[in-house]
Amino acid sequence: MKTRFAPSPTGWMHFGNLRTALFNFLYAQRQKYGFLLRIEDTDRERSTLEFQNGILEDLKWLNLNWTEGPYLQSQRTAIYAKYYAQLEDAGLAYPCFCSEETLAVTRKIQQAAGKPPRYSGTCRNLTPEQIAKKIAAGEQATLRFKVPQDTIIEFVDLIKGPQRFAANDIGDFIIRRADGSASFMFCNAIDDAEMQVSHALRGDDHLTNTPRQIMILNALNLPHPEYGHFAMINGSDGAPLSKRNGSEAVRDLRAQGYLPLAVLNYLARLGHYYSDNDFLSLQGLAERFDLAHISTSPARHDLTHLRHWQKEALMLCSIEEIVEFIKPSIAGVIVESKYAEFATMIRDNILMPEDAMLWVSAVASEGLDFSDAAWQVLDQAGKDFFTIARDCVSKNPNIEFKELADQVKNATNCSGKQLFMPLRVALTGQLHGPELAKMLQFMGGAMAVKRFDWAILKLTTGM
């Protein structure tokens, strides 16, 4: 028993195909099945080794480790040729010489008449002599599967339940392109049978492909998997997810600093229901994965939810992991021996690696930029407030924040927000952030004096 992930290496892996990989992986883990990886690279023009390697890299980054494969369809042409020959010998497939232009005109006529577009069967009954003549004339031919007439294709979808399709509504379809390459419809089905795939979960954009693939496999006396089709992902605007409305490549998520388990916890809940909202390990996600919990309605991508799971993942990281997470943003500015202290101080106030740069600036830059809101806090406190604070630190460079706050409070009669907010803004440039006691200790008295002098200078000269 096994599931499979069968991507085409024609682009970088995005949310949609990653979720397909994840659902198949989680189901395999839950059922103790194998998880097969197959690269469907029959599109010769668009498939590249770069995209193929990208798929492997993305899956490894997410720990979606396959137990079998990867297989390349480009290396399996002899297998497809064998089955093409079987279908042709049995009279179940035939060459079609209709050009793309002719087919396009036929589709327009059918649509104008309110009929679903399907192949009209122009070449279905060509005689061997007619076929030979066209080939001799140099005409190129696709190979079409001869759909049995007046039959019903039925199967029980693992997610959607019983499905029923009339063969007469389908029309003969292409199983080999004119350039000799196998169509997705054919090689995907053949490989599932040859590789003994028992369960195939995929998007419901493939639902109408399923009766076609079942017909192919039935004609060849080959088994077909149990299929499950889940609804697609919509963007924030309700339209199908695309780059325009929020879809991102997995490699871009990795480059931005998203953590693997954050991405997995997000996607596992995108169209799939978990009974609680706990952050789960990959094993935990698999143990609670249930096909009955997959929605039949489209899921909606929500960046806020992805960022929520990123925060959850960060909170479970060790300090050593946080250091590695922020190292690109702090290297060369923060002394290496203080990496762990800095990471401990800011971990609750970062979401992405570049967020650390704000706090690097707060503790290390010569001057600070103040927002309008921060400037109002400084202005309301006044120069005398910061002169007192500076003098306190100048007299005692090792002063702790509580003692500093007490001295400033006694000298100014300020308390609460009127005391702590000006100190925070002057020291860090921010209205919110890490604990001030830790910030003061980390930056040291000399830097704190510079911060208060900077606030005084700004209040003297104006923003």
N, C-alpha and C positions, 0 to 999 in steps of 0.2 A: 504494500500500500504506500502511495506517495502522492504528494502534491508537486506542483512545479511553478517556476517563474520563467517566463519565456519572452524577454524583452527584445526589441529590435534596436540595433546599435546605430540609429539614425539621428540621435540627438542626446543631450544630457538628460539624465534621469530626473524627473520632476515628481511633485506630490502624488499625482495620479498613479503612475506606474510604481512608485515606491510603496504606496498603500496596497497595491495588488501583491507585491512581493511580501509585504508584512503580513497580510491576511493569510496568504498561503503558508508562510513560515509558521505563524502562530497556530494555525490549524494543524499543521504537521507535528509541531511540538506537543500540542494538547493530545493528539491521537496516537502519538509515538510512531508517526509515519516518517518516511524519507522526504527530503526536500530537494528537488532536482532543479538545476539551472541549465537553461538552454538558450543560446543566443540565436535569434531568428534573423540571420543576415542574408536573406535571399534577395533583398533590394540592393542590387549591385551598385547602383548610382549613388545611393544615400548612405549606405552602411560604411563605417570607417573603423579602423583599429583603435583610433583615439576614443571614440564613443564606447567601443566595446570594453576597453580598459577602464574607462570611467565608470561603467556599470559595476565591474568587479570591485573597483576601489570603493565605491559608495556602499555596496553591500558589506564589504569587510569592515568599513568604518562603523557601520551600524550593528555589527556582529550578527548579521543575518547569514549565517554560515550554511552553505549548501552541503548536502551529504552525497550528491552525485552530480557529475558534470565538471565544468561547463562543456556542453556539446555545441558544436557549430553546424548549423544547417548547410552552410556552404560546402561542408565536407561529406554531405549525405546525398549527393545528387544521384548516385547509382541506386540507392534505395528507392528514391522517388521514381526513377526511370522504370524500375521493376514493376511498381504498382500502376504506373501509367500504362504500361504494356498490358497488364492484366485487364484493366478497364477497357482498353481499346479492343483487345481480343474478344472480350465478352460483349462487345457492342454497347458498352455503357459510357463511352466517351467518344467524342468525334472532333475533328479539326474544324475550326471556324475561321473563315477568311474575311469576315466583316471588318472594315476599317473603323478606327475610332470616330471618324467623321460620320460615317453611316450610322453607327450606334448612337451617337449624340443626337442626330436628327430624329431617329426612331424614338428616343426617350422624350424629346420635346413634343412629338406628336401624341404620344401616350399620355403625357402629363396634361396637354391641352384638352384631351378627351376625358380627363378626370380619372385616368387609369393609373395604377402603380407601374413605374418603369420596370420592365423586365425583358429579357431577351426574347425576341419573337420567333426564334427557331429557324431563321433563314437557312442556315447550313446544316440543320439537323438531319435532313434526308438526302444529302448529296450522295451520289453513287460513287463507288471506288474509281470509276473512270473520270468523273468530274473532279474528284479530289486530286488524282494524279495529274490531270491537265493543269490545274491551278498551281500545283507545286512545280511542275515543269516550266510554267510561265514565270516562276520566281516569286509568286505570292506568298507572303508570310502568314502563318496560321497560329492562332492560340488553340488550346485544347479545352473543350467544354465537357462538363459532366452532364450526362443525359438524365435529367430528373424524371423519376417514375411518375406517371400521370395517375390522377385519381387515388392518391394515397394520402394518409395522414401520418405526420411524424409527431409522436408524443414522447415526452420525458418529464420526470419530476425534478424540477430545479431545487437545489439544496437550500436556496434562499427564497425564491419566489413561489415555490410549489408547482403544481401540475401545469404543464405548458403543452399547447396543441397548435400545430401548423399544417396548413393544407399545401401539399406539394405543388398543386396547380397555381398557387399564388407566388411561387418562387422563381420559376424559369431556370433554364439551363445556365450554369455559371462557369466561369473560367477557372481551371485548375492548373493550367500551365500557360505562362505568358508567351508572347510571340518570340521573345529572345531565348526561349527554352528554360527559363528559370521557373521554379515552383511558386505558385501563388500561396499567400498566407493560408487561405481556406484549406488547401490540400496538405501542405507539408506540416502545418500545425497539427492537423488531425492524425496524419500518418505517424508523426513522431510521438504523439501521446500514446498511440496504440503500441508502437514498437518499443517504447521506453516504459511501458506498463504503468503509465500515470493513471491512478485510480480516482483522483479528485482534482478538479480544475476550477479554481475560483477566479473570476475576472469581472470586469465592468460590464454593465448591462448594455453598453454599445455593441457588445459581441453577442447579444441574445439571439438576433436573427441569423448569426453565423452558425449557431449550434445545430439547427435542423439540417443545414447543408452538410456539416461535418459528420453528423450521425448517418446521413444517407451515404456519404462516401465510404465510411467504415463498414456500414452494413453491406454495401455492394462488394466489399473486399473480404467479408467475413472476419473483420477485425473488431476487437472490443473498443468501446468508447468510455471515457471517464464519466463519473458523475459530475455534472456541471452545476456551478452556483454562480449567479450573476447579481452583483450588488450595484446600487445606484451610484451615479457619478458624483464628483465633487463640484459644487458651484463656488464661484467667487463671492466676495463681499457684496457685490451688486446683484446677486441672484442668477447671473448668467454663467454658463459653463466655465470652469476654472481655466484661465490662460495667463500668459505673462502680463496681460493688460490689467487683470483684476486680482493679482496676488500670487500666482503660481511662481515658485522659485525652483531652480535646479538644486539638487542635493549638494552638489559641490559648492554652490554659493552659500548654502546654509552652513556648511563646514567652514568655509573661509570667513564667514561673519562671526563664528565662534559659538554657534549653537552646539549643545552637547548631544551626543547620540541618543541617550535615554530621554532627553526632553522631546526630541523629534518623534521618537517611537511612542512615548506616552500620549503625545498629541494625535498622531495619525491613528493609533489603535482605537481612539475614541471618535474619530471622524467617520460617522456612519455606523459605528458599533458601540453598543451600550455596555458599560460596566456598572455594577450595582452600587459601587462607592466611588469616591473621587480620590482615592489614595494614589500617591505616586508609586509606581510598580517597577520592579526589575523586569528584564525581558522574560525571565522565567515566570514571574508573576502575571505578566500580561498574557502569556500563553496558557497558564493554568486556568485563567478566568475567561478565556476566549470562547465564544459560543456562537455558532451560526444563527441560532434563534434570536440572537441579540443584534443582528445586522439589520439596519433599517432598509426598507424598500423605497424610501424617499431620499432625494439628493441631500448629501451633507453640505454644509457651508463652511468654507475656509474662514477662519477668524484669527488674525494675527495676535489679538489679545490673548487668546487661549494658548497659542504656541509660546508666547512670552511667559505666560503663567507657568507652564511646565518647564521652561528654561529656569525660572526662579526656583522651582521645586528641586530641580536637578542640582543647581548650584548649592542649595542649602545642605545637600547630602554629600557634597564633595569634601575631601580632607583638605587641610591647609596646603599640603604639598600639591594637590591637584589644582587648588585655586592659584597657587604661585605659577604653575605651568600655564594656566588659563590666561593670566594677565601679564606674563613675562614679556611678550612683545611690546606691551605698552609702557613698561616700567624699566626695561633694560637700559642701562647707560645713564639713568637719572636717579633712581633709587639705589643705594648701596646694596650689593648682593646679600650681605650679611643681615640686612634688615628686610629682605623680601617677605619672610614669614610673618614678621610683625606687621608690615604694611598690609599684607593679604588678610590677616586676622582683623585688622582695623576696618577695612573697607568692604568685606565680603557681603554684608547686608545691604550695601548701597550700590551694587553693580549688577548688571544683567548680561552685558556683553563685554568682551575684553577691552574694547576702546573706552568703556565707561571708567576704567581705572585712570585714564589720562586726566580726567577732571580732578581726581584727588591727588595725582602726581603734581599737577599744577598748584593745588591748594597748599601742599607742604613744601614745594621746592622752587616755584617760580619767584622771580624778584618782585613782580607786581601782579595785582589781580584786576580783572575786569569785573565791573559790577553791573548787574541788570538794573532796570528802572526800579523794581521792587526792592532790591538790595540797597540801592542808593537812597531810597526813602528811609530805610532803617538807619543808615549811617547819618543822614541829615537830621533825623529826629533825635538821635542820641547826642550829636554835637561834638565839637573838637575836644572840649574839656573832658568828656567821658573817656575818650581814647588816650588823651594825655595822661590821665590817672592810670589807666590800664598799662600803658607803656612804662610808666615810672615804676609800677609794681613789679613788672617783669625785669626791668633794668636793675633794680635793687636785688632781686633774687632770681637769676636765670633758671634755676631748677624748680621754680615755684610750681605747685600742682594746681590744676584748674579750680578745684574747690576753694583753695585759699585765695586765688586770684579773684574769683567771683565774689567771695566774702569781702575782700578789701575794696573792690570797686563798689559793691553794694553799700558798704558803710560810708564811703566817700561821696556817693552820688544820690543815695536814698532810692536807687532804682531796684526793682525786684521783678521776679517772674520774667515774662516775655521781654519787658523793657530792659532787663539786665542781660539775659542770655542771648537774645537775638542779635543785638549789636556786636557782642563778642564773637558770635559764630560768623557773622558776615565779615567782620574785619579780619578774622583769622583764616577763613576758608573762601570767602567770596560767595558763599552759598547760603540759602535760607534753611536748608535741611542737609543732613549728612551724618557721618559717623559720630560717635560719642566724642564730645569736645575734649574731655580729659585725655583720651587716647591721642587725639589730634595734636594737642599741645605738647604732650610728652614726646610724640614722634618728631615734630618739627623742631623742638628745642627753643630755649629762651631767645637766642640770637635772632632766629627767624620770626618769632612772635613779636619782638621789638620792631623788626622791619615791617611786619604787617600793620601794626598800630601806627607807625610813622607814615605808612602808605595811606592809611585811612585819613590821617590828619592832613597830609598833603592834598589829597583829593578834596577834602572839605574846604581847604584854604583856597585852592585854585579853581574848584568847581569841576564837574564831570567833563 
